[in-house]
Amino acid sequence: MVKLNSLKLTFALGFISLCLIGCGSTSSPKSQAQSNRAPLVQVEEQPILEQSPDYYLDEAQRLYAQSQDEMVRNQWLLRAAEAYKQQQGCQQSKKILQISLPFIQDSSLRNQAHIILAECLLQTPTLDENLFEQYLSQIDPNISHQNRATQLKIAWQMRKGRWLNAAKSMLSIYDGTPIQSEQIWYALQRLPTESLQTASLQSSGLAPWLQLSLIIREYGFEPDALKLAISEWQSRYNEHTLSVFLPQEVSLALNLVPLKQQRTGILLPLTGRLAAQGLAIKEGVLAAYFQQKKPLQFQPSGSDNLGEMEYPQVEFFDTNVLSIAQLVEATKSLDIVIGPLMKDTLTEFAANAPRSLNIIGLNRIEQTITEATLDDISPPQEFVDDTLSDETDVPGLRVFFALSPEDEAVQLAQKVASTGARSPIVISQETGAAKRMADTFIMTWKQIADKDSGEPSLATYIDNKSMRSSLTSLLDVEQSRQRIRQLESVTSNQLHAVPRNRRDIDAIILFATPEQTELLNPIVEASLSPFNDKTVPVYASSRSYSQNFSNNSLRDLRNITFTDMPWMLPGHNFMLLQQESEEIWPGRDDTLKRLFALGFDAFSLVDDLPSLVTLPQLSKAGLTGKLSVDQQGNVNRVLPFGKITEQDVILIAMD
């Protein structure tokens, strides 16, 4: 028997404030239908618990004393646990259930108890995934509380990035409400186009959402074609909730108009310390301008009825010559500004420029990695809510396009995790961008890696001299050598020994310059034991690769898999532009090549910017990667991977 007096004494502990995921036991069909309109972070079948938790505990004690009926006692104890959870007292709920569960035999009540425990666990700052999976395994939606059990399953699927499975689970409890339709829609928007196409052939129940998703991907950059395709889709599904209540960004996309692009200003450092970088971006902008040059309108001139074409104007402003006030004054009448490049200058310029000015900043105002949380499926922010108006005070579009090293580290972590690796090690320079990338990789790994994965080990170095000692120490090679020397000291026989490295390592990630990587990779190869029955893959970022590597350098770097922009890898779709670029600027270094690509893509985004900002599902292939705009206005890049062979670089895949 549960000792209720000791329970109540335990419950006197202070509440821990947690976000309420939901609560309840069984309820009438009416209350279920009402709660189905709640956001996904709530659960259904919510009970009406008007009394305090102590009331339910007292009733459990009183009724059990009268009848000795354990079933009745347990029902009231579960009501007390639900009531505590409603009051954000999950710690108290857990205490009740942990003491009560051994005495609960009824399968429906056990189901409910594990649901409460899982709901509470889901709201903890650091989710214990093993325990959560254990609770889920104890829950059978066929026994009771189907909606709540399914919502927990959905939350878990979204946390693990299983978006199609989550949408299918949502469909299993879908009853036609707009909120539920929207939840299914935003789960599916996380899928790449290829997965949507495959799912559309296999998931007939999701057909309305999948077909509309594919229409957005196919016609998102063509407003007229998009309107026609959506109109035809609505004719097929004229009574479906999704057709009646279109997603917010889809409704906005139906009213998009192109940005006015008569005068574009480019703000760059064209003199001083960063003049070479600014000039490379300028040349990329001009290459894009002349490649897509098209007239604004046809202007009749003179009595001979001939005409002349009017083309968009591009004006360049030197941020090292003009002050912020002068830049603001010079650009206030322009249609769009690209730049500035330096973060401080961009921050100050954006704060003082007219709010109606459209800006593509060439940096990020806040140096953060803006990843959507795995359980966030809310509609995208309205960047273009008022852009259709002609009023001068209407906010302009503002996006931020940076070649962020941290973004590469995030994608590398995702790539390595997708291979099933569990014990990677990271080797990085001790300071600067390399160290920031290493920290970002480790932080991302903790968030996305399998539950059985360990935290990556980190080896840092200051210079080439400390590089070998730091790496061999991390691999435990030096410890192995010490053991060999100890054995040699106690025997007169000649030993033939080979040092062994740690056997748990299944991936090595390098954050280093090309020159440092040339030294590191041979050390890695020499440090790995020949007795291992598997090859340990080595990964690197674009910082480790140079198009100027000689054949000897490539041999030293063989088997490294690295990420870089398409412009720097073989097999991209801009070969003619690359040929012309190499003819005009032979021998240009890698940094300037990448900045040229940044300028080219920044200018090329202008035509498609309203669509990209309104429809985060869309992406555009560029020199710098597959480009999209997230809810914070950051241009995100998905990069391909290359692999270095004995004398060449091969393209692996677009991830």
N, C-alpha and C positions, 0 to 999 in steps of 0.2 A: 504493500500500500504506500502511496505517496504521502509523505508527511507534510501536510499543507502549512502547518505553522512555521516549519523551517523554510519552506518555500517563500512565504511572505516575508520572512526575515531577510532572505537573500534578495528579494525584489526591492528592498529599501535602498539598494545601491543606486547612484545617480544614473540618469538616462544618458546614453551617447546619441548625440544628434546625427541622424542619418536621413538621407532622402528617402521618402516613402515610395516603394515600388508598387504597393497595392496590398490588399488584404481581403480576407473574407472566407466564409464557408459556403455552403450552398445557398442559392437564392432563387427567387421566382423568375420565370422567363422574362417578365417585365423588367426587373432590375438588371438582368443580363443585357437586354437590348439597349438599355440606357448607358450602361458602362462600356458597351462596344464603341461608343463615340469618343472615348477617352484616348489620349495619346498612347503610343506604344509603351511608354515607360510605366504605364499603369496596367493593372491586370483586371480581369473581369470577375463576375460573380461576387461582387463586393457585398458583404453583409451590412446591415444597419445595426451597429453596436453603439447604443446610446449610453450604456453604463460604463463605469470605470473598471479597469482590470481587477481591482480589489473586490468589486462586487461579484465578478464571475468566479474569483477564487473562493470567496465566502460561500457562494451558492454551490460550488463543487464540494466543499467541505460539508455544508449543511445537508445536501441531498444524499451524499454518500453515507453520512451518519444515519440517515433515516432508512435508506433502502439497501445499502451495501451493494448498489448496482455500479460496477466499474465502468460500464458503457456510458452511463449518465455522467459519472464523475469526469471521465475523459473528455466528453463533449464540452463540458463547462471549462475544463482546463484549456482546451483548444480555443474556446472563445476568449479566455483571458490572454492567451498568447497573441491572438489576432488583435485584441484591443491594445495591447502594448505596442504592437507593430504600427497600428494606426496612430499612436501617440509618439512615434519615432523612438520607441524603446525596444529595439531589436535585441539588445543584450538581455533584457528581461524575458523576451519571448524565447530566446535560446535556452535560458536557464530552465524555464518551465518544460520545454520540449525535451531537453537532454535528460531531465529527471523522469519525465512522464513516458517517453517512448518505450522503455522496456516493459511497461504495463499496458500498452495499447495493442490489442490484438485485432481490432476491427480494421479491415484493409482500407476502407474509405477514410477513416480517421488517421491511419498511418500515412496515407497519401497526402492528406491535408497537412500533417505535421511536417513532412519532408518538403512540401511546397513552401510553407512558411519559412523554414530554415534556408531553402535555396533563395527565396526572395530577399531575405535579410542579407545573405552572403553576397548577393549580386550588388548590394549597395555599399559594400566595404571599400575603402580606398584602394586596397591591393587585394584583388580577388584570388582566393585560394582555388585554383582551377581543379586540382585533384579532388578536393572536398566537394566542389560544386558538381563535378561529374558524378561523384558518389551519390549525392542527393538526387540528381536527375535519374540515375539508374534505379532509384527506389520509387519513382513516380510513374504511375500507369494512368494515362488520361482516359483509358477505357473504364476505369473503376469509378472515378469521380473527378470533379473540378477540371473538366477537359480544357476550358479556355485558359485557365491559369497555368495548367501544365504546358499547354502549347505556347503560351507567351514566354515561359521560361526557356523552352526549347528554341524559340525565335531569338531571344536575347543571346543565347549561347552561340547560335549559328552566325549571328551578326558579329559577335565578338571574334569569332574565328574566321570571318571574311567569307562565309559560305552564303553568298547573297541569293543565289537561285534557290537553294534549299530553304532559306528563310522566307522567300516569297511564296514558295509552295506551302510552307507551314502556315503562313498568314492566310492563304487561300482556303485552307482546311477549316478555318473559323470565320471566314468572310461572310457577312450577311448583307452586303450591299451599301453600307454606310460610306459617306465621302471620306471620312478619316481613314477607314481601313483601306479604301481604294488608293488613297494617297500614300499610305505606308507601303503597300505593295509596289507602287510606282517608284518610290525613291530607293527601295531595296534593289530593284532591277537596274536602276541607273548606275549602280556601281559596277555592272558587268561590262566587259569590252564588247564591241560589236560582234565579234566572232562567236562569243558565248550566247549573245541574244539570238543570233541566227540559228544556232544549234538548238537552243531551247524552244524556239518558235515551232520547230518540227516535232518536238517531243512533249510539250506541255500545252495541251489544248485548253485547259482551264485558264491559263494565263495569256491566252491569245490576244485579248484586247490591249493589255499593257505591253506585251512584247511587240505587237505590230506598230503601235504608236511610238514605241522606243526606236524601232528601226526606221520609221519615217523621219524622226528627228535627226538620227544619225545621217540619213541619206540626203535630206533636203534642208538641213539646218542653215546652210550658207546661201540658200536660194529662197528668199522670202515668198516670191510669187508661187513657186513650185510647192513650197511648204504649205501655203494656205490651201492650194488645190488638193494636195494629198491628204491633209487633215480633214477637209470637207468630205472627201470620199470615204475616209475612215469613219467619220461620224455618221454617215449615211448607213454604213454597215452595222454600227453599234449605237444606233440613235437612242436606245433606252438604257444603255449601260451607264452606271454611275460615273465612270471615268470620262465618258463622252459628255455627260451633262455638266460635270464639275471637272473641267480640264485642270491639270496641274498649273500652278501659278506661272512657272517660267514658260510653259507652252502658250498660255494666253498672252503673255507679254510678247513672245516671239511672233505672234500673228500680227502685231502692230509695229514691227520694227521698220525703221527707215535707215538708209545708209548715213554714215557720218559725213558731214560736209568737209571736204578736203581741198578747198581752194588754196589755202595757205597753211603750210606746215613749217614749224620752227624746230630746228635741231640744236640742242644745247649741249656742247661738248667742250672739254679742255683742249683747245687747238694750239696753245702755246704752253711753255713751261715744262715742268717735270713729266707730265702725262700727255704731252703733245703727240707722241707716237701712237699711244693707245687711242686718243681721240681721233686722230687722222684715220686709223684703221676702221673705226666705227663709221666715220664719215664716208669712207670709200664703200663700205657695205651698204649704207643708206643710198648712195648714188647708184650703185649697181642695181638695187631693187627698184629704184625710181625709173631708170631707163629700161629695165626689163619689162615693167608693167605700164610704161608710159601710155596714157590714153587721154584724149581730149575731154575737157569739161563740157563744152558746148560748141556749137557752130555759130560764129559771129559774122553776119553779112558785113561787107566793107565796100563802099564806093558804088558808083552807078553801074559798073560792069557786072554787078551781082555775083562777083567772086566772093570768096570767104576765106577766113583764116581761123585756124584752130587755136583755142585757148586751153593751155595746159595748167595743171596744178603747179603752184610755186613752192619751192623748198628753200628756206633761208637758214643759214648757219650762224650761230652766236657763240662766241668764245667765253666760257664761264671763268677763264682766268683773266679776262680783261674787263668784263662787265660785272658790276655788283649785282646783288640780288634785286635791289630796287630797279636797277636799269634793265635787268632781264625781264622782270615783271612788266615794266612799262613797254618794253619792246615787243612782248608777246601777247599782250592783253587782247589784241584784235585778231589774233590768229585762230584758226579752227582747231588745230591740234599741235601739241608740243611733244617731241621725243627727247628724253633726257630730263635733268642732268645725269651725269655719270656717278659722281661722288655722293655718298650717302648724306653727308651733312648738307651739301648744297641742294640736293633733291628735297630733303626734309624742309629746309627753309623756303625753297622756291614754292613747293606745293602748299605750304601754309599761307603764303602771301599772294599767290596767283589768284585771279578771279575764279570763283567756284564754278563758273560755266565753262572754263577751259578744259578741254580733253587732254589728258596727260598720259603718256607711256613713259614712266620713269625707268631709267636703266640701272636701277638698284632697288633694294627693299628698304623702306623707311624703318621697319623694325626687323632686326635680324633674327627671325624665328622661322622654324620649319612648320608650315601651316598644313598639317595633315588633318583631315577630318577624322574625328574619333570613330572607332569601329561601330559604336551604337548610335551614331548621329545620322538620322535619315530625314532631317527637317528640310523644308524647301530652301532653295538657294536665295541669297540676299538679292534684293531688287536694285541692281546697279543702274538699270535703264528705266526706272519707274516714270520719270518725267522728261526723258530726253526727246520726246516727240514734240514738245512745246517749243514755240519760238521765243519765249520769254528769256531775257538775258540773264536772269538769276537762276535759271534751271541748272542743277548740278551737272557737270560734265562727267564723262567716264574717266576713271583714274585706275590704271593698272601698273604693276611693278614687275619689270622683266630683268632678272639678274642671273648671271651664270654662277649660281651659288654652289660652293664646294660641299656645303652641308647637305644639299639636296642629293648630290651624288652618293654621299654616305648612306642616306636613307635608302636609296634604290639598291645599293650594294648589299645592305643588310637584308632587304626583302629578297634579293636574288639568292644569297647564301642560305637563308632560312628555307627557301623553296626547294633547295636541293636535299633537304633533310639533315643538314649538318647540325650538330648539337654542341660541339666544343671547339669553336673557332678561336684563334688567337689573332691579336691585332698588333702590328708593328708600325710605329709612327715616330716622326721627329717630335721632340719634346715641346716645341712651341709652334706658334703660327697656325696657318690654315690646316696643316696636316694634323695637328693635335685637335683642332676643332672638329675635323672630320672623324677622327678616332673616337672622340667623346660622343659625337652624334650617332656613329655606328653602334656603339655599346648601348646607348640610351634606347635606340630603336630596336635593337635586338631584344632587350628586356621586355619590350612591349609586344613583340610579334612572334618570338621564337616559341617552339614547342615547349610544353610544360616540363618536360624532362631535360631540357637544355640547360647547360650551365652558363654563368656569366662569362663573356669572353675575357681571356687574360690579355693584359696590355704590356707591351715592352716599348719603352721610349729610348731614344738616343739623342745625344747632343751633336756628335760629329761622327765622321767615318770610323774613328778609333774605337768609340764606344758602341758602334753598331753591332760588331760581331759578339762582343761579350754580353750585351743585353739580349740578343737573340738566342744565343746558345744557352744562356741561363734560363730563359723562358721555356726553351725546349727540353730542359733538364739534361742537355748534352754534357755540360761541364761537370755536373754531378756524376754522370756515367764515367767520364774520364778520370775523375778523382777516385772512383771505386777501382778502376783498372790499375791506376798507379798504386793504390793500397795493396792490391793483390800481387803486383810485381815486386813490391818491397818485402813481401813475406815468403817469396819462393825464389829458388835459384833457377827454375826452369823458365825457358823463354815462352812468353805468352803471345798468342796471336788474337788480339781482341779488337772489336769494332764498337765504338760508342753507340749507345742506343738513345733515341729520343723518347719523349712521352708518347704512349700508344693511344691516348684518348683524342689527340688533335685530329680533326677532320676537315679543317679549312684554315688557310692563312691569308690574312688581309693586310696589304701594304699601303700605307699612306706616305708617299715619298716622292721626291723629284725624279726625273728620268735618270739622272746621274747616280742618285742614291739607289734607285731600283736596280741599276746595272750591277751595283756592288751587293745588294741584299739578296737578289734571287739566287746567285751561285752559292751564297752562304746557306740559304734555306735548303737548296738541293744537297749540299754537302753535309748538312746537319741531320737530314732525315735518314733514319736507319734503313739499310737495304733489306733487313729482315721483316719489315712491315709488309703485310700482304695487300696493301692498298696504296694508291697514289693520293697524296694530299694535295688538293687543288689550291692554287695561289691566285688571289684576286687583287686587283688594284683599281685605282681611279684614273681619270684622264691626266692627273698630275704626273703619272708615271710613264706616260707614253709621249713619244715625239715622232713626227713624220720624218725627221732627219736622222733616225737611227740607221746606222750602217748594218750590213749583214752580220758583222761580228757582234754588234750590240744585240741584234735580234736573237742570235744564238744564245747569248747570255740571259735573255729574257724569255726563252722558250717556255711554253705551257702556261704563261700568265694570261688570265682572263681579266679584261678590264672594260670599263664603261667609258664611252666618249660620245661626243655629238656626231651625227652622221657625216657632217662636213669633213671630219678628220679620218673617217673610215672608208674602206672600199665598198663599192656596190650601192652608193646612194644615187638619187635621181637628179643630181645637179652637176653632172660630169662636164657639160659644155661650159657652165659658169666657172667650174674649177679650172678647166683648161685655160680659159681667158684670164682668170685671176693669176695663175702661175706665169703666164706670158707677160703680164703687166708688172707683177711684183715677184720676180724670181727670188728664191732664197729667203722669203719672209719667214720669221720664226713662228712657232706654234701659238704663242700667246696672241700675236697680232692676227693670225688666221682665225682664231676663235672669236676675237673681237669684231673682225670683218663679218663673220657669220651672225653675231649679235646685232650689228647694225642692219644687215640685210633682213633678218627676221622681224626686227622691231618695225621697220617701215612696211614690210609685207603684211603685218597684222592689221593695219589700219582699216582696210576694207571689210575685214571679217570681225572686227572688234565688237560691234553690237551683238552679233550672234554668239560669239565666244563668251561674252560677259553674261548674256541672258541665259544661255544654255550650257551649263558646266559640263554636260555630257559630250559636247563637241570637242574635237581636237583637230589640229592642222599640222601637216608634215612640214617641217622647216629644216634649215641647215643645222640648227642647234638641238633638234630633237622633235618629238611629237608634242605639240604645244596645246595647252588648255589653260583656262582661267578659273581659279577656284573662288570660293565664296568670299575670301578676303581680298580679292583683286590681284592676287599674285599669279604671274604666268608660270605654270609648272611644266617641266620638261620630262618626258619619258625618253630615256637614252637607250640605244642599242649596245650590245656587247661585242667586243672583238676578242680574238684569241691569237697570241703570237706563236707562230710555228718556228721551225728552224731558220727560215729565211723570208717569212712573209707574215702578213696579218690577214686573218679570215674573219668575216662577219658571222656572228653566231645567230643572234635573233633580236628582234625588238621585244622587249619585255613589257 
